Amino acid sequence: MQLDFLKKDERLAIELKALYRSYGFGEYKLSGFEDYSLYTEHKSFLEGKGVLSFVEGGKLLALRPDVTLSIVKNVPADGTKKLFYDEHVYRKTACGSFAELRQLGVEMLGNIDKTAEREVVSLILATLGKIGENYVLDISHTGIIVKITELLNLTSSGTRFVLGCLESKSVHDFIRFAGENNLDERYSKAFAALIELTSEPTAAIAKLREIAAYTGINEETDELEQYVKTGGGRVNINFSVFGASDYYNGAVFKGYVEGIPHAVLSGGRYDKLLEKFGKKAEAVGFALYLGEISKYFKEQTDAPDEVIVYTDETAERAYVAAQKARGNGKKVLLSREVPRNFNGNTVYAENCDD
């Protein structure tokens, strides 16, 4: 298929959907809106994305700010489902206004074993590789964060504070807090180690093995080690990456590509979200924010390579010449005049071959 005439985000979407189909995933289509209550009941899962609502037929509806909630709500929990989607979502921008954005993603619901999770990580890495040559996937594990945080025996406000230290990598603030609150020294060191953990995967796993001896995070560390092996040097362990613990229960992902100053992709294991919908199943997935990253793509110009200028007498000759040039891969504009500021090749139809 010839994709050269498409913009990069358009080509990328086509290539990614072909990639997901090659893994046996099927496309899932959703309506453009949901009942507003779906989002008010799961605010923390949305992470401040905002909800744009409207009234229709006496019901309060909302334009979708995220796809995962809708999929979990609407997909039956019978058997294992491997889905991908290409949808538009509506989110608040940094200045507070709403924007319509394109989002692609993959969701796997049902019986999710270690092999299935590994396949999702492979898909994430392949997705990032389609965006740019230099990319990295940061992975943490909600189970490790929850276990060590619980060992600190904190209040709710204390838990929020130490998680803030983890997210901002503020080890000095955490150590000061631990001293002021007489936290257990051994478990405090374990939590501080998560904050300071090296990005070098082999050394990071070794440190986690050391902590696991007294915190019980052996199984979770095994999972992270498997992801590191799957990544082939593209995976870092980074515990500043995490999701809400009342939704996520395993690995959490964030993907980065050189030249784009923020994460282009995120996801994780979210069995707890299904529990909230009364579904006895497991789930893992990720989303690519195509609408947010397309402005960083270096696009080819929309300007044609060539303009063929014609008159009433030369219209047929111009049409034939244009079709021939397009067949040879050129972008050709048929016009009665040369467009203003056009710097490409200009051909007058009377000079075209018959």
SERO-4910 file (N, C-alpha, C, O; in steps of 0.05 Angstrom, whole numbers):
BEGIN
 pado doro    nc1    nc2    nc3   cac1   cac2   cac3    cc1    cc2    cc3    oc1    oc2    oc3
  Met    A     17    -24      0      0      0      0     17     25      0     37     27     15
  Gln    A     10     44    -17     26     69    -18     16     88      4     -7     96      3
  Leu    A     34     94     23     26    112     45     41    138     44     38    155     63
  Asp    A     57    143     24     75    166     23     59    193     23     69    213     33
  Phe    A     35    193     12     20    217     11      6    225     37     -3    247     40
  Leu    A      6    206     56     -7    211     81     11    226    101     36    223     99
  Lys    A      0    241    119     15    253    141     24    231    159     14    208    159
  Lys    A     45    237    176     57    216    192     37    204    212     37    180    216
  Asp    A     20    220    224      1    209    243    -19    190    229    -28    171    241
  Glu    A    -26    197    204    -44    180    189    -31    153    181    -43    132    183
  Arg    A     -6    155    173      9    131    166     13    114    191     10     89    190
  Leu    A     20    128    213     25    113    238      1     98    247      3     75    255
  Ala    A    -23    110    245    -47     96    254    -52     71    237    -59     50    248
  Ile    A    -48     73    211    -52     50    193    -32     28    200    -39      5    201
  Glu    A     -7     36    204     14     16    210      9      2    237     14    -22    240
  Leu    A      0     18    257     -4      7    283    -28    -13    283    -27    -34    296
  Lys    A    -49     -5    269    -72    -23    268    -65    -49    254    -74    -71    261
  Ala    A    -48    -47    233    -38    -72    220    -21    -88    239    -23   -113    239
  Leu    A     -5    -75    256     12    -89    276     -6   -103    295     -1   -127    301
  Tyr    A    -26    -90    306    -43   -102    326    -59   -126    314    -63   -146    328
  Arg    A    -67   -123    290    -81   -146    277    -63   -169    273    -71   -193    275
  Ser    A    -37   -164    268    -18   -186    264    -14   -202    290     -4   -224    289
  Tyr    A    -21   -190    313    -19   -204    339    -46   -217    346    -49   -229    367
  Gly    A    -65   -216    327    -91   -228    332   -111   -211    347   -132   -221    356
  Phe    A   -106   -185    349   -124   -167    363   -145   -157    342   -138   -152    319
  Gly    A   -170   -154    351   -191   -144    334   -199   -116    342   -198   -108    365
  Glu    A   -208   -100    322   -215    -72    328   -243    -71    341   -261    -85    334
  Tyr    A   -244    -53    361   -269    -49    377   -278    -21    373   -263     -2    376
  Lys    A   -304    -17    366   -315      9    361   -334     17    383   -350      0    393
  Leu    A   -334     42    391   -351     52    412   -367     76    402   -360     89    382
  Ser    A   -389     82    417   -404    107    411   -387    130    421   -368    127    436
  Gly    A   -395    155    413   -379    178    420   -383    189    448   -368    207    456
  Phe    A   -403    178    463   -407    190    489   -417    168    508   -424    146    500
  Glu    A   -417    174    534   -426    156    555   -443    171    575   -444    196    575
  Asp    A   -456    157    593   -470    169    615   -449    183    633   -428    172    639
  Tyr    A   -455    208    640   -437    224    656   -428    211    682   -406    215    692
  Ser    A   -446    195    693   -440    182    719   -416    163    717   -403    158    737
  Leu    A   -411    152    693   -388    134    690   -363    147    699   -345    135    710
  Tyr    A   -361    173    693   -336    188    698   -335    200    726   -314    202    738
  Thr    A   -359    208    736   -359    219    763   -353    197    784   -343    203    805
  Glu    A   -360    172    777   -355    150    796   -326    140    794   -318    124    811
  His    A   -312    148    775   -284    138    771   -265    161    765   -249    160    747
  Lys    A   -267    183    781   -251    207    777   -221    202    779   -206    212    762
  Ser    A   -213    186    798   -184    182    802   -172    167    779   -148    170    774
  Phe    A   -187    150    765   -176    136    742   -171    155    719   -153    150    703
  Leu    A   -186    176    717   -183    195    695   -159    213    698   -150    226    679
  Glu    A   -148    216    723   -124    231    728   -126    260    717   -108    270    703
  Gly    A   -148    273    723   -151    301    716   -155    307    687   -150    330    678
  Lys    A   -164    288    671   -168    292    642   -192    311    637   -193    323    616
  Gly    A   -211    313    656   -234    331    652   -256    317    637   -250    298    621
  Val    A   -280    326    640   -303    313    627   -321    335    615   -328    354    629
  Leu    A   -327    333    589   -344    352    576   -372    340    574   -376    320    560
  Ser    A   -392    352    587   -418    340    589   -439    357    574   -434    380    567
  Phe    A   -462    344    569   -484    357    556   -510    342    562   -508    318    571
  Val    A   -532    354    559   -558    342    565   -572    334    539   -574    350    520
  Glu    A   -581    309    538   -595    299    514   -619    282    524   -615    262    538
  Gly    A   -643    290    517   -667    275    524   -670    273    554   -680    253    564
  Gly    A   -662    293    569   -665    293    598   -643    278    612   -643    276    637
  Lys    A   -624    267    597   -602    252    610   -576    268    607   -571    282    588
  Leu    A   -560    266    628   -534    280    628   -513    260    616   -507    240    628
  Leu    A   -503    268    593   -483    251    579   -456    265    578   -454    289    585
  Ala    A   -436    251    571   -409    262    570   -394    252    545   -397    229    537
  Leu    A   -379    270    533   -361    262    511   -337    248    524   -327    257    545
  Arg    A   -329    226    513   -309    208    526   -282    221    529   -270    230    510
  Pro    A   -271    222    555   -244    232    559   -224    210    559   -199    215    559
  Asp    A   -233    185    559   -215    161    560   -231    137    550   -255    136    553
  Val    A   -217    118    538   -230     95    525   -232     71    544   -252     56    542
  Thr    A   -213     67    561   -211     43    577   -237     39    594   -247     17    595
  Leu    A   -246     60    607   -271     57    623   -294     47    606   -309     30    615
  Ser    A   -297     58    582   -319     49    565   -316     20    557   -336      5    556
  Ile    A   -292     12    551   -288    -16    543   -294    -35    566   -308    -55    563
  Val    A   -284    -28    590   -290    -45    613   -320    -47    619   -330    -68    626
  Lys    A   -334    -25    615   -362    -24    620   -378    -40    600   -397    -54    607
  Asn    A   -370    -39    574   -386    -50    553   -378    -78    543   -395    -92    532
  Val    A   -353    -86    547   -345   -112    537   -352   -134    557   -345   -132    580
  Pro    A   -367   -155    548   -374   -177    566   -349   -191    577   -329   -193    564
  Ala    A   -351   -200    602   -328   -213    616   -329   -243    612   -324   -258    631
  Asp    A   -335   -252    588   -335   -281    582   -313   -287    563   -312   -277    541
  Gly    A   -294   -304    571   -271   -311    554   -251   -288    554   -255   -267    567
  Thr    A   -230   -292    539   -208   -272    538   -212   -256    512   -214   -267    490
  Lys    A   -212   -230    515   -216   -212    493   -189   -197    487   -177   -186    506
  Lys    A   -181   -196    462   -158   -181    454   -167   -160    434   -174   -166    411
  Leu    A   -167   -135    443   -179   -113    428   -160    -91    423   -141    -87    439
  Phe    A   -164    -76    401   -151    -50    398   -172    -30    389   -193    -38    379
  Tyr    A   -166     -5    392   -185     16    385   -171     40    373   -147     44    377
  Asp    A   -186     55    358   -178     80    346   -201    100    349   -220    100    334
  Glu    A   -199    116    370   -222    133    378   -213    162    382   -190    168    385
  His    A   -233    180    383   -228    207    391   -238    212    419   -259    203    427
  Val    A   -221    226    435   -228    232    463   -227    262    466   -216    277    450
  Tyr    A   -239    271    488   -242    300    493   -230    306    521   -240    296    541
  Arg    A   -209    322    522   -195    327    547   -189    356    550   -187    372    531
  Lys    A   -185    364    576   -176    391    582   -147    394    574   -130    377    579
  Thr    A   -141    417    562   -113    424    556   -101    439    580   -114    443    600
  Ala    A    -75    445    578    -61    459    600    -74    486    606    -72    495    629
  Cys    A    -86    499    586    -98    525    591   -127    523    600   -141    543    604
  Gly    A   -138    498    603   -164    495    614   -186    491    594   -209    484    601
  Ser    A   -180    494    568   -200    489    547   -200    460    540   -182    445    546
  Phe    A   -221    451    525   -223    424    517   -213    421    488   -215    439    472
  Ala    A   -201    398    483   -191    392    456   -199    364    448   -201    346    465
  Glu    A   -204    360    423   -211    333    412   -184    320    403   -170    332    387
  Leu    A   -179    297    414   -153    283    409   -158    255    399   -178    242    406
  Arg    A   -140    245    383   -142    218    373   -125    200    392   -103    206    399
  Gln    A   -137    177    399   -124    158    417   -126    130    406   -148    121    399
  Leu    A   -103    117    404   -103     88    396    -94     72    421    -78     82    437
  Gly    A   -104     48    423    -95     32    446   -102      3    442   -115     -6    424
  Val    A    -92    -13    461    -95    -41    462   -105    -49    490    -95    -40    510
  Glu    A   -125    -67    490   -135    -77    516   -138   -107    514   -147   -118    494
  Met    A   -129   -121    535   -133   -150    537   -148   -156    563   -139   -148    585
  Leu    A   -171   -168    561   -188   -174    584   -195   -203    585   -200   -216    564
  Gly    A   -195   -215    609   -201   -243    612   -181   -257    630   -176   -248    652
  Asn    A   -169   -278    619   -149   -293    634   -121   -283    625   -111   -291    604
  Ile    A   -109   -267    642    -83   -254    635    -61   -267    650    -57   -262    674
  Asp    A    -45   -284    636    -22   -297    650      3   -281    642      2   -260    629
  Lys    A     26   -292    651     51   -278    647     58   -275    618     70   -256    609
  Thr    A     51   -296    602     57   -295    574     41   -273    560     51   -259    543
  Ala    A     16   -270    568     -1   -249    557     10   -222    563     10   -204    546
  Glu    A     19   -218    588     30   -192    596     56   -186    579     61   -164    571
  Arg    A     71   -207    576     96   -204    560     90   -196    532    104   -180    520
  Glu    A     68   -207    520     60   -200    493     52   -171    492     58   -157    472
  Val    A     38   -161    512     30   -133    512     55   -115    514     56    -94    500
  Val    A     74   -122    530     99   -107    531    113   -107    503    124    -86    495
  Ser    A    113   -129    490    124   -131    463    110   -112    444    122    -98    427
  Leu    A     83   -111    446     67    -93    429     74    -63    436     75    -47    418
  Ile    A     77    -57    461     85    -30    469    111    -22    456    113      0    445
  Leu    A    131    -39    458    157    -33    447    155    -30    417    168    -12    405
  Ala    A    140    -47    403    137    -45    374    122    -19    367    129     -6    347
  Thr    A    103    -11    384     88     14    379    107     38    381    107     55    364
  Leu    A    124     39    402    143     61    405    163     61    382    171     83    373
  Gly    A    171     38    373    189     36    351    178     47    325    193     56    307
  Lys    A    152     46    322    139     58    298    139     88    299    139    101    278
  Ile    A    141     99    323    140    129    326    168    140    321    171    161    308
  Gly    A    189    127    332    216    138    329    236    116    335    230     96    348
  Glu    A    261    120    325    282    100    329    292     99    358    298     78    368
  Asn    A    293    122    371    303    123    399    280    126    418    267    146    420
  Tyr    A    275    105    433    253    104    452    260     87    476    279     72    476
  Val    A    244     91    497    249     75    522    222     71    535    204     88    534
  Leu    A    219     49    549    195     43    564    202     42    593    219     25    602
  Asp    A    189     59    609    193     59    638    171     41    650    147     44    644
  Ile    A    179     23    668    160      5    681    164      6    711    187      6    721
  Ser    A    142      6    726    143      2    755    122    -20    761    111    -32    743
  His    A    118    -25    787     99    -46    795     83    -36    819     94    -31    840
  Thr    A     57    -34    815     39    -25    837     41    -43    861     41    -33    884
  Gly    A     44    -68    856     46    -87    879     69    -82    897     67    -84    921
  Ile    A     92    -75    886    116    -68    901    111    -43    917    118    -42    941
  Ile    A    101    -22    904     96      3    918     76     -1    941     81     10    963
  Val    A     55    -15    936     34    -19    957     45    -35    981     41    -28   1004
  Lys    A     60    -56    975     70    -73    997     89    -58   1015     87    -59   1039
  Ile    A    108    -43   1003    128    -29   1019    115     -5   1033    122      0   1056
  Thr    A     96      8   1020     82     30   1033     66     21   1057     66     34   1078
  Glu    A     53     -2   1054     37    -14   1077     55    -21   1100     47    -19   1123
  Leu    A     80    -30   1095     98    -36   1117    106    -12   1133    115    -14   1156
  Leu    A    104     12   1121    110     36   1135     89     44   1156     93     61   1173
  Asn    A     65     32   1153     43     36   1172     36     66   1175     38     77   1197
  Leu    A     28     78   1153     23    107   1151     -6    113   1153    -24     96   1149
  Thr    A    -12    138   1160    -39    149   1158    -45    154   1128    -27    152   1112
  Ser    A    -70    161   1122    -77    167   1094    -60    191   1083    -51    191   1061
  Ser    A    -58    212   1100    -43    235   1092    -13    229   1089      0    239   1071
  Gly    A     -3    212   1107     25    203   1105     30    187   1080     51    191   1067
  Thr    A     11    170   1073     14    155   1048     15    173   1024     31    169   1006
  Arg    A     -3    193   1023     -2    212   1001     24    227    999     34    232    978
  Phe    A     35    234   1023     60    249   1023     83    232   1012     98    241    995
  Val    A     86    207   1021    109    191   1012    106    183    983    126    180    969
  Leu    A     81    179    974     77    173    945     84    198    928     95    195    906
  Gly    A     79    221    939     88    246    925    118    247    924    129    256    903
  Cys    A    132    239    945    161    238    945    171    218    924    191    223    910
  Leu    A    157    195    921    165    175    901    161    186    873    178    183    856
  Glu    A    139    199    868    133    210    842    153    232    834    161    233    810
  Ser    A    160    248    853    179    270    847    208    263    852    226    280    848
  Lys    A    213    238    860    240    229    866    253    246    888    277    251    886
  Ser    A    238    254    908    248    271    930    257    254    954    243    252    973
  Val    A    280    242    951    289    224    973    295    239    998    290    228   1020
  His    A    305    263    996    312    278   1021    286    286   1036    286    285   1061
  Asp    A    265    293   1022    240    299   1035    229    274   1049    218    276   1071
  Phe    A    232    251   1036    222    226   1048    238    219   1073    227    212   1094
  Ile    A    265    221   1072    282    215   1095    275    233   1118    274    224   1141
  Arg    A    271    258   1113    264    277   1134    237    269   1146    234    269   1171
  Phe    A    217    262   1130    191    254   1139    193    229   1156    181    227   1177
  Ala    A    209    210   1146    212    184   1161    224    189   1189    215    177   1208
  Gly    A    244    207   1191    256    213   1217    237    227   1235    235    221   1259
  Glu    A    222    246   1224    203    261   1241    180    244   1251    168    250   1272
  Asn    A    173    223   1236    151    206   1244    159    178   1255    143    160   1258
  Asn    A    185    175   1260    196    151   1272    187    126   1257    179    106   1269
  Leu    A    189    127   1230    183    103   1214    204     82   1218    227     87   1223
  Asp    A    195     57   1214    214     34   1216    237     39   1198    234     43   1174
  Glu    A    262     37   1209    286     44   1193    290     26   1170    298     35   1148
  Arg    A    285      0   1174    290    -19   1152    271    -15   1128    279    -15   1105
  Tyr    A    245    -11   1135    226     -7   1113    229     21   1101    223     24   1077
  Ser    A    238     40   1117    243     66   1106    266     65   1085    265     78   1064
  Lys    A    286     49   1091    308     46   1072    298     33   1047    307     39   1025
  Ala    A    280     14   1050    269      0   1026    253     20   1008    256     19    984
  Phe    A    237     37   1021    222     57   1005    241     77    993    237     85    970
  Ala    A    261     86   1008    280    105    997    295     93    973    302    107    954
  Ala    A    300     66    974    313     53    952    296     54    927    307     56    905
  Leu    A    270     52    930    252     55    906    255     83    894    255     85    869
  Ile    A    257    103    910    260    131    900    286    134    885    287    146    864
  Glu    A    307    123    897    334    127    886    343    106    866    365    107    855
  Leu    A    325     87    859    332     64    843    345     73    817    335     90    803
  Thr    A    368     61    810    381     67    786    365     59    761    349     40    763
  Ser    A    368     74    739    353     67    715    366     44    700    353     33    682
  Glu    A    390     36    708    403     13    695    389    -13    705    390    -19    728
  Pro    A    376    -27    686    358    -49    695    370    -71    711    359    -81    730
  Thr    A    394    -80    704    407   -102    718    413    -95    747    407   -110    765
  Ala    A    424    -71    751    429    -62    778    403    -57    793    402    -62    817
  Ala    A    382    -47    779    357    -43    792    345    -69    802    335    -70    825
  Ile    A    346    -89    786    335   -115    794    351   -126    818    339   -138    837
  Ala    A    377   -123    817    393   -133    840    386   -119    866    385   -131    887
  Lys    A    381    -93    864    372    -78    888    345    -87    898    341    -90    922
  Leu    A    327    -92    880    300   -102    887    302   -130    900    287   -136    918
  Arg    A    320   -146    890    324   -173    903    334   -170    932    325   -185    949
  Glu    A    351   -150    936    360   -145    963    337   -136    982    335   -146   1004
  Ile    A    320   -119    972    297   -110    987    277   -132    991    264   -134   1012
  Ala    A    274   -149    971    254   -170    972    258   -190    995    240   -202   1005
  Ala    A    283   -192   1004    289   -210   1026    274   -204   1052    269   -222   1068
  Tyr    A    265   -179   1055    250   -172   1079    224   -157   1074    211   -148   1093
  Thr    A    216   -154   1048    191   -140   1042    171   -158   1027    148   -150   1024
  Gly    A    179   -181   1019    161   -200   1005    153   -192    977    130   -197    969
  Ile    A    171   -180    962    164   -171    935    178   -188    914    184   -179    892
  Asn    A    183   -213    921    198   -231    902    183   -236    876    194   -234    855
  Glu    A    157   -242    878    142   -248    854    140   -224    836    143   -226    811
  Glu    A    135   -201    847    134   -176    831    160   -170    818    161   -160    795
  Thr    A    182   -175    832    209   -170    821    214   -189    798    227   -182    778
  Asp    A    204   -214    800    207   -233    778    193   -223    753    203   -225    731
  Glu    A    169   -211    757    155   -199    734    171   -177    721    174   -177    696
  Leu    A    182   -159    737    197   -137    726    222   -147    711    229   -137    690
  Glu    A    234   -168    722    258   -179    708    251   -191    681    266   -188    662
  Gln    A    227   -203    679    218   -214    654    213   -192    633    220   -195    610
  Tyr    A    202   -169    642    198   -147    624    224   -135    614    227   -128    591
  Val    A    244   -134    632    270   -124    625    282   -142    603    294   -132    584
  Lys    A    279   -168    606    290   -187    586    275   -183    559    287   -185    538
  Thr    A    249   -179    561    233   -175    536    241   -149    522    241   -148    497
  Gly    A    249   -129    537    255   -103    526    281   -101    510    284    -82    494
  Gly    A    300   -119    515    325   -118    500    339    -92    501    349    -82    481
  Gly    A    341    -81    526    356    -56    530    338    -31    527    348     -9    531
  Arg    A    313    -34    521    295    -11    518    277     -6    543    261     12    543
  Val    A    280    -23    563    263    -21    587    279    -11    611    300    -22    617
  Asn    A    268      9    625    279     19    650    259     13    672    235     13    667
  Ile    A    269      9    696    251      7    720    251     34    733    272     44    741
  Asn    A    228     45    736    225     73    746    200     75    764    178     75    753
  Phe    A    203     76    790    180     75    808    167    103    812    148    105    827
  Ser    A    177    123    798    162    148    797    138    146    779    121    164    778
  Val    A    137    124    763    114    118    746     95     99    761    103     76    767
  Phe    A     71    108    766     52     91    779     24    102    775     20    125    768
  Gly    A      4     84    778    -24     92    776    -38     89    802    -27     79    822
  Ala    A    -64     97    802    -80     95    827    -82     66    836    -89     48    820
  Ser    A    -75     61    861    -74     33    871   -101     21    874   -103     -3    878
  Asp    A   -123     37    873   -149     25    874   -159     16    847   -181      5    844
  Tyr    A   -142     20    826   -148     10    799   -127     -8    789   -133    -30    778
  Tyr    A   -102     -1    793    -79    -17    783    -69    -36    804    -70    -30    828
  Asn    A    -60    -59    795    -51    -79    814    -25    -93    806    -16   -111    819
  Gly    A    -14    -85    783     11    -98    774     29    -77    761     33    -55    771
  Ala    A     40    -85    738     59    -68    723     44    -43    713     21    -44    706
  Val    A     59    -21    713     50      5    702     71     14    682     95     13    687
  Phe    A     61     24    658     79     31    637     77     60    629     56     72    630
  Lys    A    100     71    621    100     97    607    122     96    586    145     88    591
  Gly    A    115    104    561    133    102    539    142    130    530    125    148    528
  Tyr    A    167    132    523    179    158    514    194    154    488    206    134    483
  Val    A    192    175    471    206    175    446    223    201    444    213    222    451
  Glu    A    247    199    435    265    222    432    252    244    415    241    238    394
  Gly    A    254    269    425    243    291    410    215    299    419    205    320    411
  Ile    A    202    283    436    176    290    447    179    293    477    187    273    490
  Pro    A    173    316    489    180    322    516    162    311    538    163    320    561
  His    A    146    291    531    128    279    551    122    250    543    128    242    520
  Ala    A    110    235    560    103    207    554     84    207    530     65    223    529
  Val    A     89    189    511     71    186    488     51    163    492     32    160    477
  Leu    A     56    147    513     40    122    517     40    115    546     60    120    560
  Ser    A     18    104    556     17     95    584     -3     72    586    -20     68    568
  Gly    A     -1     57    608    -19     35    612    -11     18    636      5     27    652
  Gly    A    -22     -6    637    -15    -23    660    -35    -45    664    -53    -49    648
  Arg    A    -31    -59    686    -49    -81    694    -70    -70    713    -63    -58    733
  Tyr    A    -96    -73    705   -117    -59    720   -140    -78    728   -163    -71    723
  Asp    A   -134   -100    740   -155   -119    749   -175   -106    767   -199   -112    766
  Lys    A   -166    -87    784   -183    -75    804   -205    -58    791   -227    -55    803
  Leu    A   -200    -47    767   -221    -32    754   -244    -51    746   -267    -43    748
  Leu    A   -237    -74    736   -258    -93    729   -274   -102    754   -299   -105    752
  Glu    A   -261   -104    777   -275   -111    802   -296    -90    808   -318    -97    817
  Lys    A   -290    -65    803   -309    -44    809   -334    -45    791   -354    -34    798
  Phe    A   -332    -59    769   -355    -63    751   -367    -91    756   -385    -99    741
  Gly    A   -358   -104    777   -369   -130    784   -362   -152    765   -376   -172    762
  Lys    A   -339   -149    751   -331   -169    731   -307   -185    742   -287   -174    751
  Lys    A   -310   -211    742   -289   -229    751   -270   -235    728   -272   -257    716
  Ala    A   -252   -217    723   -233   -221    701   -209   -204    706   -208   -188    725
  Glu    A   -188   -207    690   -164   -192    692   -160   -175    667   -173   -180    647
  Ala    A   -143   -154    669   -141   -136    647   -113   -123    646   -102   -117    667
  Val    A   -104   -118    622    -79   -103    618    -81    -89    591    -93    -99    573
  Gly    A    -70    -65    590    -71    -51    564    -54    -26    565    -41    -19    584
  Phe    A    -55    -11    542    -41     14    540    -55     32    520    -70     23    503
  Ala    A    -49     58    522    -60     77    503    -38     95    492    -19    102    507
  Leu    A    -41    101    467    -22    119    453    -37    145    447    -58    144    435
  Tyr    A    -26    167    456    -40    193    453    -32    206    426    -16    225    426
  Leu    A    -42    195    405    -33    204    378    -39    233    373    -24    248    361
  Gly    A    -62    242    383    -70    270    379    -52    290    394    -49    313    385
  Glu    A    -39    281    415    -21    298    431      7    299    420     22    318    426
  Ile    A     15    279    405     43    278    396     47    285    367     69    290    358
  Ser    A     25    287    352     27    291    323     40    318    317     53    321    296
  Lys    A     37    338    335     49    364    329     80    363    330     93    382    322
  Tyr    A     91    342    341    120    339    342    132    325    318    156    323    315
  Phe    A    115    314    301    124    300    278    135    320    257    123    341    253
  Lys    A    156    313    244    167    329    222    153    320    197    159    299    185
  Glu    A    133    336    189    116    329    167    128    338    140    142    358    138
  Gln    A    122    322    120    128    331     93    108    354     86     85    354     97
  Thr    A    116    372     70     98    394     63     74    385     48     75    365     33
  Asp    A     52    400     52     28    394     36     29    406      8     12    400     -9
  Ala    A     49    422      3     51    435    -23     57    414    -45     71    395    -40
  Pro    A     45    417    -69     50    398    -90     79    400   -100     92    421    -97
  Asp    A     88    379   -113    115    380   -126    114    397   -151    134    409   -159
  Glu    A     90    397   -163     88    409   -190     60    420   -194     41    409   -185
  Val    A     59    442   -208     33    454   -216     32    453   -247     50    463   -261
  Ile    A     10    442   -257      6    443   -286    -16    464   -292    -39    461   -283
  Val    A     -9    485   -306    -27    507   -311    -40    502   -339    -26    497   -359
  Tyr    A    -66    505   -340    -80    499   -365   -101    521   -372   -108    537   -355
  Thr    A   -109    521   -396   -130    538   -406   -153    520   -417   -151    495   -415
  Asp    A   -174    532   -427   -196    516   -438   -185    498   -461   -194    475   -464
  Glu    A   -167    509   -477   -157    495   -500   -138    472   -492   -136    452   -506
  Thr    A   -124    474   -469   -104    454   -462   -113    437   -438    -96    422   -427
  Ala    A   -138    439   -430   -148    424   -406   -144    394   -408   -135    381   -389
  Glu    A   -151    383   -432   -148    354   -435   -119    345   -433   -112    325   -420
  Arg    A   -102    360   -447    -73    353   -446    -63    355   -417    -47    338   -409
  Ala    A    -71    376   -402    -63    379   -375    -72    356   -357    -57    346   -341
  Tyr    A    -97    348   -361   -108    326   -345    -92    300   -349    -85    287   -330
  Val    A    -86    293   -374    -71    269   -380    -43    271   -368    -33    251   -357
  Ala    A    -30    294   -371     -3    297   -360     -3    295   -330     16    283   -318
  Ala    A    -23    306   -317    -24    305   -288    -28    276   -278    -15    268   -259
  Gln    A    -45    261   -291    -50    233   -284    -24    217   -287    -18    200   -270
  Lys    A    -10    222   -308     15    208   -313     36    214   -291     49    196   -282
  Ala    A     38    240   -284     57    248   -263     50    236   -236     68    227   -221
  Arg    A     24    236   -230     16    224   -204     21    194   -203     28    183   -183
  Gly    A     19    181   -226     25    153   -228     54    147   -223     62    125   -215
  Asn    A     71    168   -227    100    165   -222    108    175   -194    131    177   -188
  Gly    A     87    180   -177     93    187   -149     94    216   -143    101    223   -120
  Lys    A     88    233   -162     89    262   -156     63    272   -145     41    261   -151
  Lys    A     65    294   -129     41    308   -120     37    331   -140     53    349   -143
  Val    A     15    330   -155     10    349   -177    -16    364   -172    -37    352   -166
  Leu    A    -15    390   -176    -39    407   -174    -46    417   -202    -29    428   -216
  Leu    A    -71    412   -210    -81    423   -235    -93    450   -229   -110    453   -211
  Ser    A    -85    471   -244    -95    498   -237    -94    516   -261    -79    512   -280
  Arg    A   -112    535   -261   -113    555   -283    -92    577   -279    -87    593   -297
  Glu    A    -80    577   -255    -59    597   -250    -39    586   -230    -45    566   -216
  Val    A    -16    598   -228      5    590   -209     -3    601   -181     -7    625   -179
  Pro    A     -5    583   -161    -13    593   -134      8    613   -123     32    611   -130
  Arg    A     -1    631   -107     16    651    -95     37    637    -78     31    618    -63
  Asn    A     61    646    -79     84    636    -63     91    607    -69    105    594    -53
  Phe    A     83    597    -92     91    570    -99    119    569   -109    126    585   -127
  Asn    A    136    551    -98    164    551   -105    172    525   -120    195    521   -126
  Gly    A    152    508   -126    159    483   -140    160    486   -170    163    509   -180
  Asn    A    158    464   -184    160    464   -213    134    472   -225    113    460   -219
  Thr    A    134    491   -243    111    500   -258    112    491   -287    132    496   -300
  Val    A     91    477   -296     90    467   -324     65    478   -337     43    477   -325
  Tyr    A     68    490   -361     45    500   -375     35    478   -395     51    466   -409
  Ala    A     10    473   -395     -1    450   -408      6    449   -438      9    427   -450
  Glu    A      9    473   -450     16    472   -479     44    460   -484     50    452   -507
  Asn    A     60    459   -463     86    447   -466     87    417   -459    108    404   -461
  Cys    A     65    406   -450     63    378   -443     63    361   -468     53    370   -489
  Asp    A     73    337   -466     71    318   -488     42    310   -494     26    309   -475
  Asp    A     36    306   -519      9    297   -526      5    268   -516    -16    256   -520
***
